[in-house]
C-alpha cells in the first residue's frame, strides 16, 4: 500500500512572530494598549509596520479600539495588563459587546510556572473574568496554542453579530516556539429563508399602513442605501429603533417619522396606527422603563429581520427572519411588488430655536448641526440631552452617528479618538456631557499627541442631568451626588495639549464652534448651558 509523502513541517517561529504575522494577514495595523509588566515580552522590539496606540487607562484603550473598529470595519486589537487592566476596562468591554463591535482583546498573565502559587499580578480563572460580555474567551492550555487561539478570536469577533473576544496570554508564552498559523477566509453573509421572506413580502403587499423600525445592523452592514430604496418602494413610514447606537436611515428623508422612545407605552402609541411593523436590524424592542406594551397584544403584525439569533429568540411575538442585512434587504427589494399606497409623510422638523441666557440646549444643538462639515462623524454621550439632539440635529445616514448601546458612560470620548484614527479624512465631533466626559477624560492626551482631527463639545450643566430627569420621573427627592460644580474642562484640556475655549453666551457659540471645527488638531469647546433638563419619558415606572 503506497503512502503519500508527509508534508514538510513549517519552520518553527516564536509565538510572538506568529501572532504579528496573523495581525498583518488580518489587516490589523494598530494595537491599542496600556503597558504592564506581564506584557513586556510582547511589546519588546515592536515592529515598525504596526502602530502601538497608547492610552492612559484601560477603559479608554478599549473605547478607542471600539471607535477605530467601527470606523474601519475590521477588528480592533487590544492589549491589556492582566486582571487589573481587564477590570479597569470591563465597562467599555460591556459597551463593545452591546455595540456589537469586533474586538480581539489580549491580556497579560503571570508565568505558567508560578500560577499555582497565586503569584503577584496573576489572574485566577482569567478566561472567566470578562464573561458573559465576550463572544469567546480562553487562556490556551499550551504556549504553542496562543496563535491559533488569537486566530479563532478574530474569526469569532468578525462573524455577525460581531463582538469582543478575549485571550489571556502568560508572560513566558510569547518567546516560545510554535508553528505558523495561516490566515483563513470565512464568509460572513447569511441569506434569509425563502419561505419566510415570501411570507413577509405577502404581508407587506397586503398592508395598508406599514412601518419600518430600523436599527444599527443596517448601518454596520453599509446597507443604508438599500434600506432607503426598500422604504420608498414599500411606501412605508420609517422609525429609528430605541437607543439605536448608529444612524441607519437619513433623518431628513420625508418618510422618516422619528426616533422611538424606550418606553413600552410610548412605542405602542407611536405605532398604533400601523397594521404591520417590520423591525430591521434591531431588537423588538429595547425598553428602559416598565409599562404595558400594547403593541404586543394588539392587531398589529410584527416581523423582524436580524443578523442576531439571540435577538430573534427573545422577540415575544411575530415572525423573526435571521439573515445578514445586505442579502436580506436585496432579496426583499427584488421580491416586493409595486404598491398603490400613498407615500406616508414623516415628521416635520421644528423651526430654529431661539437663543437665550443661559444657553438653551436646543440652541446649542441647532448651532452645532449647522456648523459641522457635511462629512463629519458625530460620537455622542449626552443622555439627558438626547431629545434635543434628536430634534435639532438630524443625522445624514450612513456612518454619520455613533453612541453606546450599553447605557454605560465613558465610551464617547475615547471612541471619538479611535474614530478619528480610523477615518482621518473626516472631522470627528464628540458631543459629550460634563459628567460623561470625566469617565475617560485622559483620552484627550492620546488625541492631542497624535494631532487628530477631533472637536470635543462638552455640554456642561454642572451635574448628572439624566439622573435629575429620572428622579423626577420616579418622583424621588433628596438624591445625593447629582451635582458636579467646579470642573474646569478648559484647563484640563489645555493641560493635555488641546486647544480649548469656554462659551457662556449664545452670541459666542457660533464663532467658538467655527474655530474649534477648523483646527488642524484637537479642540475642546465647553458650553455652559441651562441646568434644567427635560423628562426623558412621559410615563412613570
C-alpha positions as a printed NumPy array, in Angstrom:
array([[  0.   ,   0.   ,   0.   ],
       [  1.596,   3.241,  -1.099],
       [  1.561,   6.327,   1.046],
       [  1.85 ,   9.962,   0.083],
       [  4.982,  11.569,   1.444],
       [  4.386,  13.609,   4.575],
       [  4.315,  17.338,   4.018],
       [  7.357,  19.027,   5.464],
       [  6.617,  20.886,   8.671],
       [  6.875,  24.65 ,   8.548],
       [  9.872,  26.156,  10.195],
       [  9.185,  26.975,  13.843],
       [  8.728,  30.601,  14.839],
       [  8.061,  32.241,  18.183],
       [  4.514,  32.737,  19.433],
       [  5.112,  36.474,  19.128],
       [  6.273,  36.219,  15.491],
       [  3.325,  34.01 ,  14.567],
       [  0.918,  36.467,  16.221],
       [  2.3  ,  39.505,  14.385],
       [  2.147,  37.615,  11.096],
       [ -1.526,  36.885,  11.787],
       [ -2.241,  40.546,  12.554],
       [ -0.672,  41.552,   9.245],
       [ -2.687,  38.911,   7.389],
       [ -5.901,  40.15 ,   9.067],
       [ -5.17 ,  43.747,   8.039],
       [ -4.746,  44.925,  11.63 ],
       [ -2.498,  47.981,  11.501],
       [ -2.898,  49.281,  15.078],
       [ -2.727,  47.759,  18.547],
       [ -4.338,  49.711,  21.397],
       [ -2.842,  49.295,  24.824],
       [ -1.628,  50.496,  28.181],
       [  1.573,  48.591,  29.003],
       [  2.255,  46.491,  32.078],
       [  4.975,  44.128,  33.224],
       [  3.165,  40.976,  32.073],
       [  3.058,  42.373,  28.521],
       [  6.723,  43.402,  28.203],
       [  7.873,  40.363,  26.144],
       [  5.052,  41.079,  23.658],
       [  5.929,  44.789,  23.496],
       [  9.712,  44.437,  23.19 ],
       [ 11.306,  45.21 ,  19.797],
       [  7.981,  46.486,  18.477],
       [  7.653,  46.217,  14.657],
       [  7.65 ,  49.378,  12.561],
       [  4.67 ,  48.347,  10.424],
       [  2.162,  48.065,  13.303],
       [  1.203,  51.224,  15.192],
       [  1.039,  50.951,  19.002],
       [ -1.636,  53.4  ,  20.22 ],
       [ -1.008,  54.311,  23.837],
       [ -3.963,  55.112,  26.079],
       [ -3.598,  56.263,  29.672],
       [ -6.244,  53.985,  31.179],
       [ -7.654,  50.653,  30.067],
       [-11.296,  51.762,  29.688],
       [-10.067,  54.475,  27.318],
       [ -7.944,  51.928,  25.451],
       [-10.951,  49.675,  24.781],
       [-13.134,  52.664,  23.859],
       [-10.52 ,  53.834,  21.331],
       [-10.34 ,  50.363,  19.798],
       [-14.159,  50.283,  19.618],
       [-14.323,  53.582,  17.703],
       [-11.465,  52.54 ,  15.429],
       [-13.094,  49.182,  14.664],
       [-16.401,  50.863,  13.81 ],
       [-14.617,  53.324,  11.518],
       [-12.549,  50.677,   9.697],
       [-14.998,  47.735,   9.892],
       [-12.17 ,  45.474,  10.982],
       [-11.496,  44.106,  14.445],
       [ -9.698,  46.359,  16.899],
       [ -6.771,  44.634,  18.627],
       [ -6.331,  45.48 ,  22.317],
       [ -3.584,  44.555,  24.792],
       [ -4.447,  44.91 ,  28.497],
       [ -2.493,  44.388,  31.713],
       [ -3.542,  41.192,  33.478],
       [ -6.654,  41.078,  35.675],
       [ -6.239,  44.642,  36.921],
       [ -6.3  ,  46.037,  33.386],
       [ -9.244,  43.881,  32.369],
       [-11.091,  45.061,  35.468],
       [-10.487,  48.689,  34.586],
       [-11.705,  48.038,  31.033],
       [-14.822,  45.991,  31.789],
       [-17.301,  48.855,  31.409],
       [-16.228,  49.523,  27.843],
       [-15.893,  45.801,  27.101],
       [-19.579,  45.56 ,  28.023],
       [-20.313,  48.52 ,  25.753],
       [-18.402,  46.884,  22.866],
       [-20.482,  43.747,  23.413],
       [-23.744,  45.716,  23.253],
       [-22.438,  47.787,  20.329],
       [-21.596,  44.517,  18.546],
       [-18.125,  45.868,  17.799],
       [-15.462,  43.335,  16.753],
       [-12.51 ,  43.431,  19.165],
       [ -9.729,  40.944,  19.908],
       [ -8.655,  41.635,  23.487],
       [ -5.473,  40.071,  24.839],
       [ -4.36 ,  40.374,  28.439],
       [ -1.089,  39.519,  30.133],
       [ -0.892,  36.705,  32.651],
       [  1.824,  35.666,  35.08 ],
       [  4.323,  32.956,  34.123],
       [  2.846,  29.469,  33.942],
       [  5.419,  28.084,  36.409],
       [  4.219,  30.293,  39.282],
       [  0.493,  30.438,  38.5  ],
       [ -0.287,  27.674,  41.074],
       [  1.252,  29.892,  43.79 ],
       [ -1.205,  32.78 ,  43.258],
       [  1.652,  34.958,  42.145],
       [  1.502,  38.754,  42.177],
       [ -0.422,  40.013,  39.1  ],
       [ -1.734,  36.549,  38.309],
       [ -5.305,  36.231,  37.112],
       [ -7.187,  33.293,  38.572],
       [ -9.582,  31.753,  36.014],
       [ -8.68 ,  34.588,  33.655],
       [-10.934,  33.417,  30.833],
       [-13.998,  33.673,  33.078],
       [-13.389,  37.278,  34.124],
       [-14.822,  39.104,  31.061],
       [-17.697,  36.677,  30.537],
       [-20.548,  36.891,  29.619],
       [-19.696,  40.04 ,  27.659],
       [-17.307,  38.438,  25.186],
       [-18.225,  36.011,  22.413],
       [-15.196,  33.773,  23.018],
       [-12.73 ,  33.614,  25.902],
       [ -9.708,  31.394,  26.52 ],
       [ -6.351,  31.009,  28.203],
       [ -4.657,  28.441,  25.93 ],
       [ -3.514,  25.215,  27.585],
       [ -0.095,  25.389,  25.894],
       [  2.06 ,  28.281,  24.79 ],
       [  2.182,  26.951,  21.224],
       [ -1.619,  27.197,  21.062],
       [ -1.681,  31.008,  21.505],
       [ -1.577,  31.996,  17.796],
       [ -4.383,  29.58 ,  16.921],
       [ -6.444,  30.978,  19.82 ],
       [ -5.897,  34.541,  18.567],
       [ -6.887,  33.484,  15.042],
       [-10.091,  31.931,  16.348],
       [-10.778,  35.03 ,  18.437],
       [-10.541,  37.156,  15.283],
       [-12.869,  34.919,  13.25 ],
       [-15.456,  34.845,  16.048],
       [-15.229,  38.603,  16.643],
       [-15.843,  39.328,  12.961],
       [-18.745,  36.925,  12.47 ],
       [-22.143,  38.693,  12.658],
       [-23.346,  39.593,  15.136],
       [-19.848,  40.916,  15.809],
       [-18.437,  41.455,  19.28 ],
       [-15.375,  41.352,  21.524],
       [-13.335,  38.222,  22.219],
       [-10.645,  37.573,  24.829],
       [ -7.332,  35.68 ,  25.025],
       [ -5.234,  35.531,  28.217],
       [ -1.517,  35.033,  27.448],
       [  1.048,  34.111,  30.152],
       [  4.148,  36.282,  30.112],
       [  6.501,  33.435,  29.198],
       [  4.458,  32.249,  26.181],
       [  5.499,  34.95 ,  23.718],
       [  9.049,  33.733,  23.106],
       [  8.192,  30.009,  22.995],
       [  8.419,  28.123,  19.665],
       [  5.303,  27.312,  17.659],
       [  4.203,  26.647,  14.101],
       [  2.945,  29.499,  11.917],
       [ -0.829,  29.776,  11.597],
       [ -2.137,  30.685,   8.145],
       [ -4.977,  33.196,   7.968],
       [ -8.173,  31.774,   6.505],
       [-11.139,  33.317,   4.706],
       [-14.525,  32.755,   6.338],
       [-17.638,  34.146,   4.681],
       [-19.791,  36.41 ,   6.827],
       [-23.026,  36.831,   4.901],
       [-26.084,  34.718,   5.683],
       [-29.099,  34.603,   3.363],
       [-32.714,  34.605,   4.529],
       [-35.093,  31.64 ,   4.418],
       [-37.06 ,  31.937,   1.134],
       [-40.396,  30.809,   2.593],
       [-40.149,  33.289,   5.466],
       [-39.262,  36.076,   3.046],
       [-42.224,  35.193,   0.857],
       [-44.489,  35.484,   3.896],
       [-43.033,  38.898,   4.701],
       [-43.448,  40.095,   1.107],
       [-47.076,  38.953,   1.136],
       [-47.695,  40.819,   4.397],
       [-46.106,  43.997,   3.041],
       [-48.137,  43.794,  -0.179],
       [-51.386,  43.38 ,   1.75 ],
       [-50.668,  46.033,   4.387],
       [-52.497,  49.353,   4.329],
       [-50.205,  51.215,   6.744],
       [-46.803,  49.517,   7.085],
       [-43.961,  50.852,   9.204],
       [-40.269,  50.002,   9.281],
       [-38.32 ,  50.251,  12.536],
       [-34.682,  50.451,  11.52 ],
       [-31.745,  49.611,  13.776],
       [-27.945,  49.698,  13.896],
       [-27.238,  46.486,  11.962],
       [-28.218,  48.273,   8.741],
       [-25.561,  50.97 ,   9.16 ],
       [-22.958,  48.439,  10.327],
       [-23.56 ,  46.461,   7.123],
       [-23.259,  49.587,   4.93 ],
       [-26.812,  48.913,   3.752],
       [-28.471,  52.293,   4.41 ],
       [-28.924,  52.998,   0.695],
       [-30.713,  49.662,   0.253],
       [-32.923,  50.43 ,   3.261],
       [-33.912,  53.77 ,   1.727],
       [-34.808,  52.12 ,  -1.598],
       [-36.874,  49.492,   0.225],
       [-38.79 ,  52.081,   2.272],
       [-39.521,  54.118,  -0.832],
       [-40.704,  51.079,  -2.787],
       [-42.854,  49.846,   0.102],
       [-44.151,  53.382,   0.76 ],
       [-43.75 ,  52.777,   4.456],
       [-43.124,  55.21 ,   7.267],
       [-39.722,  54.716,   8.95 ],
       [-38.789,  54.958,  12.622],
       [-35.375,  54.557,  14.265],
       [-35.258,  51.796,  16.873],
       [-34.998,  52.772,  20.563],
       [-31.44 ,  53.582,  21.685],
       [-30.011,  52.798,  18.271],
       [-26.249,  53.447,  18.537],
       [-25.972,  54.225,  14.802],
       [-27.988,  56.062,  12.147],
       [-29.476,  53.611,   9.638],
       [-31.833,  55.965,   7.801],
       [-31.418,  59.615,   6.726],
       [-33.294,  61.673,   9.304],
       [-34.249,  64.395,   6.812],
       [-35.934,  61.877,   4.499],
       [-39.634,  62.747,   4.014],
       [-40.708,  59.264,   5.207],
       [-38.693,  59.413,   8.441],
       [-41.072,  59.658,  11.396],
       [-38.598,  59.992,  14.262],
       [-36.761,  58.041,  16.936],
       [-38.799,  55.658,  19.062],
       [-38.533,  56.114,  22.838],
       [-37.602,  53.15 ,  25.015],
       [-40.956,  53.133,  26.811],
       [-43.491,  50.323,  26.143],
       [-46.426,  52.7  ,  26.295],
       [-44.885,  55.368,  24.082],
       [-43.727,  52.845,  21.468],
       [-47.191,  51.312,  21.353],
       [-48.746,  54.752,  20.929],
       [-46.307,  55.718,  18.15 ],
       [-47.047,  52.543,  16.156],
       [-50.742,  52.088,  16.965],
       [-51.991,  53.225,  13.534],
       [-49.776,  50.747,  11.643],
       [-51.208,  47.344,  10.769],
       [-47.717,  45.953,  10.031],
       [-44.381,  46.697,  11.711],
       [-41.154,  45.345,  10.209],
       [-38.144,  45.693,  12.514],
       [-34.891,  45.647,  10.54 ],
       [-31.523,  45.204,  12.243],
       [-32.731,  45.822,  15.804],
       [-34.344,  44.082,  18.802],
       [-38.127,  44.064,  19.264],
       [-37.881,  46.295,  21.327],
       [-35.263,  47.807,  23.648],
       [-37.115,  49.102,  26.725],
       [-35.742,  51.282,  29.505],
       [-38.805,  51.647,  31.717],
       [-41.7  ,  49.446,  32.714],
       [-45.186,  49.633,  31.271],
       [-47.738,  47.794,  29.187],
       [-46.619,  47.117,  25.596],
       [-49.991,  47.129,  23.843],
       [-48.164,  46.67 ,  20.534],
       [-47.585,  43.02 ,  21.502],
       [-51.22 ,  42.079,  22.156],
       [-52.965,  44.249,  19.566],
       [-53.823,  43.57 ,  15.922],
       [-50.501,  44.836,  14.52 ],
       [-48.462,  42.133,  12.771],
       [-44.751,  42.171,  13.624],
       [-41.848,  40.86 ,  11.531],
       [-38.155,  41.068,  12.353],
       [-35.101,  40.909,  10.082],
       [-31.988,  40.409,  12.221],
       [-28.448,  39.093,  11.98 ],
       [-28.588,  38.199,  15.695],
       [-30.129,  34.787,  16.504],
       [-30.31 ,  35.69 ,  20.194],
       [-32.313,  38.837,  19.428],
       [-34.64 ,  36.672,  17.309],
       [-35.131,  34.215,  20.172],
       [-36.047,  36.997,  22.619],
       [-38.68 ,  38.609,  20.379],
       [-42.03 ,  37.931,  22.115],
       [-44.41 ,  37.887,  19.123],
       [-44.471,  37.691,  15.359],
       [-42.011,  36.202,  12.86 ],
       [-38.234,  36.612,  13.013],
       [-36.016,  36.034,   9.979],
       [-32.306,  35.538,  10.69 ],
       [-30.043,  36.866,   7.95 ],
       [-27.355,  39.46 ,   7.414],
       [-28.596,  42.793,   6.189],
       [-27.205,  43.066,   2.664],
       [-28.606,  39.791,   1.254],
       [-31.853,  40.163,   3.206],
       [-32.573,  43.706,   2.013],
       [-31.509,  42.884,  -1.535],
       [-33.855,  39.876,  -1.639],
       [-36.74 ,  41.816,  -0.129],
       [-36.262,  44.684,  -2.566],
       [-36.317,  42.347,  -5.567],
       [-39.336,  40.325,  -4.347],
       [-41.526,  43.228,  -3.238],
       [-44.15 ,  44.244,  -5.833],
       [-45.03 ,  47.853,  -6.586],
       [-47.793,  49.25 ,  -4.417],
       [-50.623,  51.736,  -4.951],
       [-50.408,  53.006,  -1.379],
       [-49.786,  56.689,  -0.943],
       [-46.342,  57.592,   0.308],
       [-46.668,  58.455,   4.014],
       [-45.366,  61.682,   5.417],
       [-42.855,  61.55 ,   8.22 ],
       [-42.09 ,  64.148,  10.831],
       [-41.883,  67.87 ,  10.295],
       [-38.651,  69.388,  11.547],
       [-39.12 ,  72.238,  14.033],
       [-38.161,  75.851,  13.314],
       [-34.765,  77.036,  14.586],
       [-34.808,  77.538,  18.366],
       [-34.244,  80.908,  19.935],
       [-31.054,  81.911,  21.69 ],
       [-31.062,  82.847,  25.34 ],
       [-29.082,  83.216,  28.553],
       [-28.121,  80.742,  29.904],
       [-27.593,  78.981,  26.585],
       [-30.577,  76.728,  25.784],
       [-29.501,  73.183,  24.884],
       [-31.781,  73.257,  21.821],
       [-29.938,  76.341,  20.537],
       [-26.59 ,  74.579,  21.044],
       [-27.725,  71.502,  19.102],
       [-29.086,  73.539,  16.207],
       [-25.97 ,  75.722,  16.034],
       [-23.62 ,  72.726,  16.146],
       [-25.611,  70.941,  13.432],
       [-25.306,  73.981,  11.16 ],
       [-21.57 ,  74.351,  11.868],
       [-20.457,  70.742,  11.33 ],
       [-18.887,  69.764,   7.983],
       [-21.135,  67.67 ,   5.748],
       [-18.965,  64.552,   6.096],
       [-18.37 ,  64.847,   9.855],
       [-18.968,  61.881,  12.144],
       [-20.704,  62.544,  15.451],
       [-19.886,  60.43 ,  18.514],
       [-22.427,  61.194,  21.246],
       [-22.788,  60.758,  25.002],
       [-25.309,  63.323,  26.269],
       [-28.06 ,  61.102,  27.762],
       [-30.039,  63.939,  29.312],
       [-29.986,  65.99 ,  26.11 ],
       [-30.838,  63.299,  23.57 ],
       [-34.378,  64.621,  22.979],
       [-32.94 ,  67.999,  21.956],
       [-30.222,  66.383,  19.862],
       [-32.699,  64.134,  18.056],
       [-34.988,  67.106,  17.398],
       [-32.435,  69.632,  16.191],
       [-29.561,  67.525,  14.831],
       [-30.982,  65.225,  12.121],
       [-28.28 ,  62.76 ,  11.02 ],
       [-27.5  ,  62.152,   7.36 ],
       [-27.466,  58.331,   7.478],
       [-24.562,  56.001,   6.679],
       [-21.557,  56.427,   9.014],
       [-22.774,  59.718,  10.477],
       [-23.621,  58.898,  14.106],
       [-22.232,  56.656,  16.862],
       [-23.061,  56.193,  20.523],
       [-23.08 ,  53.469,  23.164],
       [-25.777,  50.788,  23.093],
       [-25.   ,  49.81 ,  26.689],
       [-26.02 ,  52.931,  28.591],
       [-22.624,  52.845,  30.321],
       [-20.756,  56.159,  30.424],
       [-17.125,  56.569,  29.405],
       [-17.419,  55.441,  25.773],
       [-17.774,  58.506,  23.561],
       [-14.565,  60.422,  24.261],
       [-12.133,  57.519,  23.666],
       [-14.339,  56.168,  20.856],
       [-14.094,  59.521,  19.1  ],
       [-10.293,  59.259,  19.322],
       [-10.449,  55.821,  17.703],
       [-12.922,  57.122,  15.119],
       [-10.545,  59.959,  14.201],
       [ -7.687,  57.458,  13.9  ],
       [ -9.769,  55.214,  11.66 ],
       [-11.244,  57.941,   9.424],
       [ -8.789,  60.867,   9.463],
       [-10.19 ,  62.199,   6.184],
       [-13.319,  63.48 ,   8.004],
       [-13.77 ,  65.62 ,  11.09 ],
       [-14.883,  63.667,  14.149],
       [-17.085,  65.547,  16.601],
       [-17.58 ,  64.264,  20.141],
       [-20.736,  65.64 ,  21.765],
       [-20.498,  64.771,  25.443],
       [-21.907,  65.798,  28.809],
       [-19.749,  67.067,  31.647],
       [-20.48 ,  64.004,  33.776],
       [-19.784,  61.622,  30.906],
       [-16.541,  63.358,  29.956],
       [-14.938,  62.712,  33.338],
       [-15.177,  58.933,  32.942],
       [-12.451,  58.785,  30.254],
       [-11.04 ,  62.309,  30.129],
       [ -7.474,  61.003,  29.726],
       [ -8.307,  60.007,  26.133],
       [ -7.727,  63.677,  25.236],
       [ -3.988,  63.152,  25.731],
       [ -3.784,  60.449,  23.057],
       [ -5.736,  62.629,  20.613],
       [ -3.52 ,  65.64 ,  21.294],
       [ -0.302,  63.665,  20.943],
       [ -1.415,  62.446,  17.528],
       [ -2.892,  65.798,  16.413],
       [ -6.143,  64.109,  15.378],
       [ -8.955,  65.939,  13.518],
       [-11.251,  65.913,  16.556],
       [-13.537,  68.513,  18.104],
       [-14.96 ,  67.799,  21.566],
       [-18.073,  69.743,  22.593],
       [-18.691,  69.442,  26.332],
       [-22.271,  70.269,  27.321],
       [-21.799,  71.486,  30.875],
       [-24.937,  71.612,  33.005],
       [-22.933,  71.065,  36.216],
       [-24.361,  67.671,  37.017],
       [-25.753,  64.309,  36.003],
       [-28.718,  65.588,  34.02 ],
       [-30.14 ,  62.175,  33.162],
       [-30.293,  61.29 ,  36.856],
       [-32.027,  64.594,  37.581],
       [-34.617,  63.694,  34.957],
       [-35.159,  60.178,  36.285],
       [-35.511,  61.431,  39.85 ],
       [-38.467,  63.481,  38.592],
       [-39.975,  60.598,  36.61 ],
       [-39.655,  58.266,  39.611],
       [-40.817,  61.002,  41.993],
       [-37.877,  60.608,  44.389],
       [-36.35 ,  63.538,  46.239],
       [-33.12 ,  64.491,  48.001],
       [-30.923,  62.235,  45.848],
       [-27.223,  62.862,  46.624],
       [-24.426,  63.009,  44.074],
       [-26.244,  64.671,  41.162],
       [-24.328,  67.973,  41.11 ],
       [-20.837,  68.442,  39.644],
       [-19.749,  72.018,  40.347],
       [-16.293,  73.437,  39.754],
       [-14.901,  71.258,  36.928],
       [-12.794,  73.363,  34.54 ],
       [-12.69 ,  71.479,  31.243],
       [-10.717,  74.22 ,  29.506],
       [ -7.79 ,  73.856,  31.91 ],
       [ -7.982,  70.067,  31.825],
       [ -7.883,  70.065,  28.018],
       [ -5.1  ,  72.633,  27.842],
       [ -3.096,  70.604,  30.334],
       [ -3.267,  67.652,  27.947],
       [ -2.195,  69.731,  24.939],
       [ -5.546,  70.646,  23.368],
       [ -6.865,  73.971,  22.124],
       [ -9.798,  74.83 ,  24.409],
       [-12.364,  77.574,  24.988],
       [-15.4  ,  78.103,  27.228],
       [-18.668,  79.569,  25.926],
       [-21.123,  81.22 ,  28.308],
       [-23.179,  83.418,  25.939],
       [-25.273,  82.465,  22.915],
       [-23.548,  85.143,  20.836],
       [-20.197,  83.444,  21.421],
       [-21.339,  79.971,  20.384],
       [-21.189,  80.004,  16.566],
       [-17.713,  81.645,  16.409],
       [-16.345,  79.256,  19.018],
       [-17.673,  76.213,  17.164],
       [-16.33 ,  77.509,  13.842],
       [-12.911,  77.95 ,  15.432],
       [-12.974,  74.514,  17.076],
       [-14.108,  72.706,  13.937],
       [-11.407,  74.343,  11.804],
       [ -8.441,  73.414,  13.995],
       [ -5.795,  71.18 ,  12.44 ],
       [ -5.674,  69.076,  15.607],
       [ -7.776,  68.586,  18.723],
       [-10.033,  71.296,  20.08 ],
       [-12.455,  71.387,  23.   ],
       [-15.42 ,  73.742,  23.314],
       [-17.015,  73.81 ,  26.763],
       [-20.561,  75.17 ,  26.548],
       [-22.256,  76.282,  29.764],
       [-25.967,  75.505,  29.417],
       [-29.141,  75.717,  31.443],
       [-29.094,  73.109,  34.226],
       [-32.785,  72.291,  33.713],
       [-33.328,  69.014,  31.856],
       [-36.445,  67.671,  30.119],
       [-38.202,  64.488,  31.163],
       [-36.838,  61.594,  29.107],
       [-40.144,  59.675,  29.354],
       [-43.718,  60.786,  29.756],
       [-44.788,  57.874,  31.945],
       [-43.836,  56.745,  35.414],
       [-42.013,  53.491,  36.016]])
